[in-house]
Amino acid sequence: MTGARAPGAPLGRDAGRYLLPGETAVVNQRRHWAALVRPGVRGVPVLVLGVWVLALDPGNRVTVVLGLVIALGALGYLGLAVAEWWIRHFLVTKRRVLLTSGVVVRKVAVMPLRRITDLTYQETLVGQLLGYGGFRFESAGQDQALSQITYLPDAKKIYDDISELLFPSDAGSRGGGGEDEDGSPLVGRATVVRRPAPTGDGRHPTGPIPGFRSRYPRPR
């Protein structure tokens, strides 16, 4: 297993407080800036409209108030979108997957790694051009809050890191040590002893006991 991945975003106090003592983040990432494109497409034209209405007739109190309401509403919408982008963190440790979100109401979704039964990596054409992708987690046939993670930068590297946590390398198991399917080390596994087949008279032929030397010579 490789070492911890260098975090892609600073692990601030807000995201770090959800980690257990001694728990470190192997993956720590905010969403790609492309996640702000949709709120920008919605909010910026409204903001421009509010400024236009505000400047349309400065002497008219109605248009001034209406323009201020529209502009402030658009600014509030864009501010919440940026704050949500800043706060949302995707964290993966050696035991859990976490997703922090929410500006007014904080929400932390957690999924143990051992509960993940399937991991799907997906990258759209736009994501390939801009450098982001997403994941789909499945856990024992249940609908989880972490089932869909989108707009993750460097998603291929994150996919490799999560795959190494879920499926550690079994190269060492070909030698004396190694791990079982559930990750437990294969220590002291018993050696299978094959007994020789019985002869025609029903007796089992015996051989010398390994490591034992008798004082009496065997008859020839």
N, C-alpha and C positions, 0 to 999 in steps of 0.2 A: 504494500500500500504506500502511496506517495505521501509526502508531507502535506501540511495544511496549505491550502491555496491562499495566495495573497489576496486580502479582501479588496473588492472593487469599489467599496464605499466606506467612509469612516464609520466605525462602529461606535456611534455616540452613546451617551448615557441612556437615552430613551430606549434604544434597541438592546443595549448591553444589559439592562436590568432584568430582562426576561430570560437570561441564561443562568443556569445553575452554578453554584460555586465550583470552580475548577473546570467548567465546561467552556470550550473554545469553539469559535465558528470556523468550520472548514470552508464554507461558502457564505459570503456576506455581500449582498448586492441590492442596489436600488433598481428600479425599472429604467428602461432605456428612455431617452428624451422623447422618443417617438410617441410615448404614452401621452404627451402633452399636446400632440397635434390636434386630436379631436376636440378637446376643450378649447384650444386656440381658435379652431375654425368656427366654433359656436360663439365664443365670447368676444373675440376681436371685432367682428362686424357689428355686434350690438354696442360695443364701446364706441366705435366710430359713429354709429347712428346717434348715440346719446350726446356726443360732442357736437355733432352737426345740429341737432335740435337745440342744444344749449347756445350755440353761436348764431342760430338762425335769426333771432330777434332778442337781443340782450335786454331791451326795454320791456318786453312782455314777460310778466311774472309767471304766467302759465307755462310758456315754453321753457323758461329757465328752470322751473321746478321739475317739469317733465324730463328735460334733458339731464338734470342732476340725478334724478331717480334712475333713469336708464343707464347712465354712465357709472354710477356707484354700484348698481346691481351687477353690471358686467365686470367691474373691477373685483367685486366680492366673489363672483363665480370663478374668475381666473385665479384669484388669490387662494381660494380653497383647493383648486386643482393643483397648483404648484405646491401648496402645503402638504397635500395628500401624497404627491410624488416624492416629496422630501422625507416624509415620515415612514412611508411604506418600505420595509426591508424584508428581503427573502434570506433567511438564515438556515443553514444546514450544519448540524454538529454530527458527531459520531453516533449519536443516539436518537436525534429528533430532527424534524423539519418544522420551521416556524415561519409565520408570515404576520408581521405587524402592520396595522393599517388604522385609519380613522383619525380625524382631526378633533372633532368635538367629542365623539364617543370612541374611545380606544378599543381596538379589537386585536386579539392575538390568537391565531389559529395554530394548533400544534398537532403533529402526527408523528408517532414513533416510527423509526426506520423499519423495525421488524414487522410492522403492520402493512407495509407497502408490498403489494402483490404484483404490480405491473407499472412500468414507467415508460411513457411515450414522449419522444422528443419530436417537436414539429417546428418547421421553419418555412414561412411563406416566402413568396417571391420578393415582396417588399422587405421582409425581414432579412433576406439574404443580401439585399442591396444596402440596407442601413445597418446591418450587424446586430440583429436581435432575434430571439426565438422564444419558444414556450415549452411547457411541460404539462403532461396530464398524468396525475397520480391516481391509481386505483388501489383501494384498501379493502380487502375481504368482501367485495361486492357491495360496500356501503358508500353512500354519497357523502363526501367529505368537503369541508370548506376549502381545503387545499387541493381539490381535484383538478383545478385549472390555474396554471401560473403563466402569465403572458408578459411580453415586453421585457425579457431578460437579456441584457447585453452579454456578449461572450458566452452564449448559451451552450455551444458545443463543449467548451471547457468545463462548464458547470455540470453538463451531462456526464462527462468523463469522471469528474470528482464524485458525483452521486453514485455512479455505477461501481466505482471502486469501493465505496462504502457498503453498497448492497451486495456486491459479488467480489469479495477479496480474492486476490490471486491464489491459486492452488498449486503453484509450482513447487512449493516446499513439501507438499503432501506426497510427492513421488519418492522422496527419500525416506529417512527414518521417521521424521516428524510429519507435521502437516495439520490440516483441519478437516473435520467432518462436514457434512452438508449444513449442519446448524451452526458451524463456526467453532465447535469445541475441538480442542487439540486431540490428535490421535496419539495418546501416550500409553505404552504398555499393552498394545493390542496383542492378544494371544495368537500363537502360531499354530496353524492347523496341522495335526499329526495324522498321517495316513497309515492305517494298519494294513499289513499285507493280507492278501486273500487266503482263505483256508485251503489246505491241500485236499487231495482226494479222500484221505482217511478221516477228515473232519478236524484234524489238528491244525493249529495256527503256527506257522514257522516263526521262530524268534531269532532275533539278531543281537549282537552285542550292545550293551547299554553304553551310550556315549559317555566318555569320561571315566568309565569304570574299568579297572584292570584287576583281573582275578589272580590269586596266588597259585591256582591250580591250572596247569596247561590243558587246553582243550584237546580231546582225542582226535587223531587224524583218521 
